[in-house]
């Protein structure tokens, strides 16, 4: 949201939002801009494919060749990190635990952490080696430590990709070296990176480390290859990648504070650029454009009910619908006053309903045009009523 968007105007805008209950449940679609309400034109980006995602609003602001299969190079390590972080969260491993270095890890070509079979390396250092130094040796050591074998770890990567909805991704190795069939897309990388930050926020800071070297290893290759973390203090990640086939790739994230909204995170994915400098420049161009071309408007706070409709055959008479995180929408700069909203939900609502269950959506319009369709969730669990309660509500519904 623009810093010049006054508090009084914001309150007037909030009061103008209309919530109309609909009686027909429509199919939910991913939150995105619709063609009939044109978005600002993105700058020219010198990349094979790109994506600019407003992570806070969960909206794609600009893209090209979203679903083009590309070689992910070391962006593969985002999924490897996801599995390692998951193992830490579930306490299958811990940061101080040490892993051995196999011959396979030691002999990995490409970027390295420079560890060898004589070493026992703490997980924390292997993670820094994988993220900051983009070490292929560190990545393989982590894969073997978490899953027992590289092959098993790769299967876990592909299984997790399916869980996250990455429909066009197939992994063949954990480090990202070129291999037939090893491919992903800009859309899938955006999905993965957003989930990585959402699911494991405690580890995101590692991606902003500028320099790292494991004690006793060469000083070469100790700088983070993400040039933006050296140039832009709001950039805090995430990962670079490069092979001859993939070109120079980058997933860059930035977090900037805005009045009335707070921290707003954008993510730029640029794939197939011509150089290390080019990928940084093109990602920076996208991030800067996104922050200036779009305002963020907070409609509801995290956990704040959007509506509290009646529910039938349940132990409660009503249920709160909203979102567990803040409901924020990104709109072209200066168009916040055009926002209108419409609640769409099934009617009648019948118990049981579980907290977090998707129930309907909030359609957000710019003027007369649908801009985004935001799924809503049950903020409470409503258990099914007893036999008499269900029978009474069934009679009332029949009369209704």
N, C-alpha and C positions, 0 to 999 in steps of 0.2 A: 504494500500500500504506500502511496506517496506520502512523504513526511508533511506535505501541505494539506492533507485530508483532515480537516478540523474535527474535533470531538463533537461539536454541535451538529455538524453535517452528518457525521457517522450515526448519531442517535436518530436523526431524522430519517436516514436511510433505513435503519433497523426497523423503525416503526412502520415503514412503508412496505416491508416484505409481506406478501400474502401467502397463506398456507391453505390450499383448497383440498379437501379430502376427495379422493377418487375411489370408485367402487370396483375398478377392474385392475387386476394385477398385470403389469406388463413385464416383458422379459428384460432383465437387467443387463446393461451394457457397460463396458469399462468406461471410466470417467474420461471424457475426451471432448475436444472442440468439434462442433458439427459444421458441415460444409455450408449450411444456409446462414451461418453467422460468421463471416470471414474474420480470421485473426490477422494481426499485423504481419506484414511480409518480412520474413527472416532475411538476414544479410546473406550475401553469397559466401558459401563455405567450401573451401577447397579440400574436400574429403570424399571418398567413395560412398560412404554412408554416414549419417549422423542423427543424433537425437538430442533434443533439449527437453528435459523433464522438470517440472515443478514438483519436487518431492513432497513439499508441504501440502500442496493442493491435490497431488496425485493426478496431474494433468500434463499431457504432452503439449508443449508450446510450439515446437517446430520439429520437423524431421525430413529425412530423405532416405529412400531405400531402407525402410525400417525392417523389412523381412528378407533382405538380400543375404544369402549365406556368405559368411566371411570367415577367414581363419582368425581365431581370437588371439594367437600368439600368447604373450604372458598375461593377457587379461584372463586367461584360464585360471590363473592363480587366485582370482576372486572366489571361484567355487572351491578351490582347495582350502582357502582361508575360511570359507563358510563352514566346511566340515570340521576343520580344526577348532574353530570357535565353538561349534556345537558340541564337540567332544569335551572341551573345557567346561562349558555350561552344564553338561550332564555329569561332570566330574569323572569321566572315563580317563582323563589325563589331567595334569596340573602344570602350571607354568614352570615350577622348579624341577619337575621331573626331567631326567636326561634320556636322550635317545642316542643309540649308536649310529655310526655312519657306515653304510654298506659300500661294497665295491661299486655297485651301480650308482649310488648317490655321488660318490667321490669322482667317478669318471664322467659325470654329466657334462656335455658341452654347453657352450653359450655362457650367459651371465651366471656368476657363481658367488657363493659366500666364502669359498676356499676352505672347506672343512675336509677332514680325511679320516680314514678308518681307525686311527689311533685315538680319536677324540670321542668323548661322551658329551653331547651338547645339550644344554637346557632347552626345553620347549620354547621358553620366552625368547631365547636368542635365535632359535631356528625360525620363529615367526618373523622376527625383525629381519633376519637374513632373506626370507622369502618375500617380504613386503618392501623393505627399503632397498635392498640390493638386488631384488628380483632373482634371487639365487635359485637356479634349477636344482643344485645339490641339496639345498635346504628344503626345497619343496618335496623332493623324493624322500629325504630322511623323515619328514613329517608324515608323508603318505604311508610309509612303511611302519612308522611308529603307531599311527592311529589305526590302520587297517590290517597290518601284518604283511601285506604284499601290495605292490603297486597296482596289480590287476584288480584286486579286491577294492582298493580305494577308487579306481576309475569307475567300477560298477556303482559304488556309493555316489559318486559325482553324477552319474547319469540318472540314478534313482532320485536324487535330490532335485535335479533339473525338472523332472516330471512333476514332483510335488509342488514346485514353485510355478509351474505353468509355462516353463521354457520349452515351447513346442518345437522349435527349430534348432535345438542345440544337441550336439552329440560330441562327447568327450572321448578321446583315445589315450590321453596321458594327463598327468596332473600339473605339468609345468608349462605346456604350451608350445613345445617344439613342433615344427611342421610334421604332420602325419595324415595320410589319406583318411578322409571322413571326419577329421577333427574340425568342427565348424559350429558357428553360432550366428546371431543376428544382433543388430543394434537394439531392437526391442527386447530381446532376451537378456542382453547385458544390462539394460536399464532396470528390468525386473529384478535381476540378481543383485545388482549393486544397491538398489533401494531396500530390498529385503535384508541384505547384509547389514546395512546401517540401522534398520529398524529392529532387527532381531538381536543384534550384538553391539549396542551403542557403547558399551564399556571398552571395546577394542578399536573403535574408529580412530582414536588418537594416534595409534601406531602408524597410520597412513600419512600423518603429517610430520613424522620424524625426518629431518633433512639429511642427517648423516648417521651411519651406523657401521661399525666394524667389530667383528668378534675378536677378542684379545688373542694375539698371536698369529693372526692371519694378515695377508698383505693389505696395505692401505688402498690399493687400487679398488675401484668399484665400490666405494663407500658412500657415494652420494645418491640420494633419491633421484630417479630419472624424471620425476614429475616437476618440470621447471616452474610450474605455476605456484607451487608452495613457497618458492623463493621470491616470486614476483608479486603475488597477491595475498595479503594477510588473511583474507576471508576464505581462501581455498585450503581445505584440510584433507584432501585425498583425490582420487583413490589409487589408480593403478595405470601404468603404462605397458605397452607391448610393442614388439617389433619382430618381424621376420621378413625375408625378401618377398614372400607371397602376400603377407598381410599388410605390408607398409607400416607406417608409424601410427600407432593407435593410443588413445587415452580416454579413460573415464575420469572426469574431473568433477569434484563437488565443491560447492561454496555455500557458506552460511552467513547471511547478512541480517542485521536487525532493522526492523521497521516499526514506527509507532503504531500502536493499536493491534498489531499482529504478532510482534516479537520476532523470534528467529525464523527466517524463511530460507529454506534450502533449495537450491537448484542443482541439477546434474547435467553435464554435457558429455555425450559419448561421440567421439570422432574416430572414424575408422578409415584406414587407407590413405593417410596424408603422406607428403613427400619427405618429411624430415622431422627430427626431434623438435626443432624450433617451430615448424609449421603446425604440428599437432597442438602445441601449447598455445600458439597464436589463435588458431581456429576455435579451440575450446574457450579461450578467454573472450573471443568475439561473441560467441553464443551466450556465455554467462552474462556479460555486460548488457547485451541486447535484451535478454530475458528479464533482467531486473528493471530496465528502463521502459520496455514496451508493455509490460503487464503490471497491474496493481494486484496485490493480494487483499482480499476482503474476508474478514472472519465473520461468518454468519452465526455460529454457535460455538461455545466453549466445549472442551472435552467433557463428555458425560452429561452435557446439558440436553434435556429433552427437546426434540423438534416438535413432537406431538405426544399426547397421552390418550390414545383411543381406548374404547371399551374392549374387553376381551371376554369371550364366552367360554363356559364350561371349565373355568379355572378357579383356583383358590383366591385369586385377586380379581377385582372388578375392572381394572384397567392395566395398561402396560406402557412403559415409557419407550419411545423410539428415538434414537439419536446415533451418536458415534462415540467410540471410546477415545478417539483423538479429536482435536478441534476440527470443526467443519469450515474449511477455508476454500475459497474459489479464486482462481486467477482470471482476471478480465483485462482487456486492453486498457491501457492507461487513460483515465478520465471517463470511463464508461460505467463506473460503479453505480451511479444513480439509475441506470437502466435495468438493474437486476430485479427480477421477479422470481418467486419460487412457487412450486406446486407439489404438494405431498401426494404420492401415489402409493396405495397400500391395498392389500386384500381386505375385503369386507364381506362377511364378518371375519374377525380374528378369533381363532379357536385354540384353546390350550390343548396340550402343553406347548410352551415356548421356552427355549433355552437362552440364557444370557449370551449375547454375541451372535445369535442367529440372524441372518439377513431377512428383513421384513420390509419390503417395499423400497421406495427411493424418494429422494428429493430432487425433482426436476428444477434446474436453474436456467432461467431464460435471460437473454439480453434483449430487451425490447420484446418483440414477438417471436424471436428465434430461440430455439433450444440451444443452449450453450454446453451444459454438462448434465449428466444424470448420476447423482450421488447415491449409492446404496446406503440404506439405513440398517441399523442393528437394534435388536432388543437390548435394553440396558439392564433388564432384570430377568430372572427366571420366574415363570409362572407355571406352577405345577397343575396338573389336572385335578379338578374337584372330585368329590366322592360321587357315588352313584346317584343320590338324590339331587345333588347340585347339577350334575350333567343332565339329568332328566328334566329338571325344571327349566334350564337354559334351552334345552332342545325344544320344549314346548313354546317358550317365548320366541325362539327363532322361527318356529313354524307359523306362529300367529303373525310375526313381523313380515 
